[in-house]
Amino acid sequence: GAAQEQQRLPKRRPEPAQAARARRRHVDVDDTIKEFLVECFENLDQLDRDFVALEGDPTQLDRLAAIFRTVHTIKGNSGFLGFGKLEALAHAGESLLSGLRDGLYPLTAGQTSVLLAMVDRTRATLKSIEETGAEPATIHDDLIARFAECRSDGSTKAGGVAATAQRESDPGLAASQ
């Protein structure tokens, strides 16, 4: 009966091909993260160049659109790979860039300062992922709050030192705030 039935069924052991596929899947994840890091570092280098060019001529809408797409890509890939803190940071930058791109407010020194801080923080986060395989414990709430301030008033108020210097050099701007 049941004992004979059990003897005829092969014991369940993973076949070598299954084990090899499982190992390849693990390596693929590692390779995917490595590719993500390489692409992100290249994108951040391009963002540095784009922001310098944009500071020279803040009316370059095509450059602003390219910056938006780059940050959008970093956000999407971060989310896909489970790097939620990095995704949240990029999302905050993307939201500000969306408003700038759509002409809701002009690009200011303060907003540029916050966007450059995002690039720096993203680079530091990626270095941690590269070294440890995980996001650092750092939460980006401080920078995300600065993005929210930039979006809420569309001014340089949230921009820290650069914004203060601009307001001090432009009495009309300071009086309007």
N, C-alpha and C positions, 0 to 999 in steps of 0.2 A: 503494500500500500504506500503510505506516505513516506516511509523510510526509503523504499526503492525509488520513488519519484525524486527525492532529494539527492540521491546518489547520481542520478542521470543528469541533473542540472550542473553546469560548470560553476565553480566557485567564482565569485565576482571579484576579479582583480583588474585594476586598470591595465589596459593594453598599452604596450610601449608607444604606439602612435598617439593615443589619448594623452599620455603623460607628456610627450614631446609637444603636442599642441598646447597643453596647459602652460608649459614652460615658455613657449613662444609668446603666448598672450601676456605673460608677466614681463618678458623682455620688451614687447611692443609698448606696454604702458611706460616703461622706463624710456624707451626711444621716443615715444610721443612727448614726454615731458622734456627731454633733451631738445627735441625739435622746437617745442614751444618756447623754451628759454632762448635758443639761438634767434628765433624769429622775433621774440619780444625785445631782446637786446638790440637787434638791428633796427626795429621800429622805434625804440627810444632814442637811438642815435639820430634817426631821421627826424623825430619830433624836435630834438634839440635844434637841428638846422632849420626846421620849418618855423619854430617859434622866433628864432633870430630874424629870419626873413619877414615874418609877420610883424614883428616889432618895428621894422623899417617901413612897412607899408601895411597898416592894419585893415586896409580896404580889400585885400586880396582874398576874395570869397572862395576861390578855387583852393587856395592853400588852407583856409579854415575848414573847408569840406574834407580835404585830405587828412588833416589832423583829426577831425571827428571820426573818419573811417578807421584810422589807425587805433584810436582809443576804443572804438566800438569793437574792433577785432580782438584787442587785448582783453576787453571785458568778456566777450563771448567765449573765448578760449579758456580764460580763467575759470569761468563758471562750468564749462564742460569738463575741466580737469579737477573740479572740486576745490579750487582755491577761492573760497567765498569772501575772504577779507579783501583780496586783490580785486575780485569782481566788484565788490561794493565801492571800492575806491575808484575804479575805472568808470563805474556807472555814474558816480557823482560828477566826475570830470566830463563824461559824455553828456550829461544833462546840461551843464553850463555851456559846453560847446554847441549843443543843439540850439539853444537860445541865441547864441552869438551868430551861428550860421544862418538862422532864420531871421536875423535882423531885429530881434526883440530888444537888444541893447548893443551899444558899441563896445568893442574890446577896450578895456582900460588896463593901466599898469597893474592895478590890484588884481584883476582877473588873471593877467599874464603871470603874476607872481604865484598865485594859487595853482595855476596849471603847471608851472615849472616845478613847484613843490611836489605835485602829483607825479611828475616824471621822475624826480629824485627818489621819492618814496617807493615808487614802483620798481625802480632799479634796485634799491636796497632789498625789497621783498624778494625779487627774483634771485638776487645773490644768495639770500638765505635758502630759498628753495633749491638752488643749485648745490649748495654746500650740505644741506641737511635732508633734502627731499620733502620738506614741509614748509608751510608758511611760518613766519616768526609769530611769537605771541602778541606782537604789536597790533593794536586795533587802530584803525585810521579815523576814528570818530572826530578828532580835532580838525583834520583836513576836510573831512566830509562836511562838517559844520561850516567851515569857511566857504566851501562851494555853495552851500545853501544860502549863506548871507549874500554872496555875489549874485545869485539868481534872484533873491527876493527884492533887492533894491537896484540891481543892474548898475551899481556904482563901484567906486574904488574903496568903499568903506570897509570891506572885508579883507582888503589886500595887505594889511600890515604896514611895514616900513615903506615900501614903494608907494603905497597909496597915500600914506601920511605926507610923504615928501611931495607928491603931486598936488595934494590939497593945499599944502602950505605955499606952494609956488603959484597956485591959481586961486586967489581970494574969491573969485566968483563961484568956483566949485565948492569951496569950503562953506560959503554963505548959503548955498542951495541945499546943504545937507543938514 
